[in-house]
Amino acid sequence: MEENLSYDTAYKELEQIYLDINNEQVSIDELATKVKRASVLINFCQQKLKNTEEEINGILGGM
């Protein structure tokens, strides 16, 4: 995963992949590549959300 990838950037790319696939703008030759990229982005977003939740819980726990 890219070092400078943000949650917002990953989410926007996921949205675009979804729209492209939904609108049938992805050729069958590109489909597997797009789905693999979406999987990587989903995992990144899930990890980012988990880390943020843990950080917030730590902050709130220290109050």
C-alpha positions in Angstrom: 0.0 0.0 0.0 1.3 3.5 -0.8 2.9 5.3 2.1 1.0 8.5 1.5 -2.5 7.0 0.9 -5.2 8.6 3.1 -8.5 7.1 4.1 -10.3 9.7 2.0 -8.2 9.0 -1.1 -8.7 5.2 -0.7 -12.5 5.6 -0.2 -12.8 7.8 -3.3 -10.9 5.3 -5.4 -13.2 2.6 -4.1 -16.2 4.6 -5.0 -14.9 5.1 -8.5 -14.1 1.4 -8.9 -17.7 0.6 -7.8 -19.2 3.1 -10.2 -17.1 1.9 -13.1 -18.0 -1.8 -12.5 -21.7 -0.9 -11.9 -21.9 1.1 -15.1 -20.2 -1.6 -17.0 -17.2 0.6 -17.8 -14.7 -2.1 -16.9 -13.7 -4.6 -19.5 -13.6 -8.2 -18.6 -9.8 -8.0 -19.0 -9.6 -5.3 -16.3 -12.2 -6.7 -13.9 -9.9 -9.0 -11.9 -7.4 -6.2 -11.5 -10.1 -3.8 -10.3 -11.5 -6.3 -7.8 -8.0 -7.0 -6.5 -7.3 -3.3 -6.0 -10.7 -2.8 -4.3 -9.8 -5.6 -1.9 -6.5 -3.9 -1.0 -8.3 -0.6 -0.5 -11.0 -2.1 1.6 -8.4 -3.8 3.9 -6.6 -0.4 4.2 -9.8 1.4 5.1 -10.8 -1.2 7.6 -7.4 -1.1 9.3 -7.4 2.7 9.3 -10.9 2.7 11.0 -9.8 0.2 13.6 -6.6 2.1 14.4 -8.6 5.4 14.7 -11.2 3.7 17.0 -8.4 2.3 19.2 -6.7 5.8 19.4 -10.0 7.5 20.3 -10.8 4.9 22.9 -7.3 5.4 24.4 -7.8 9.2 24.5 -11.2 8.9 26.1 -10.0 6.3 28.5 -7.3 8.7 29.7 -9.8 11.4 30.5 
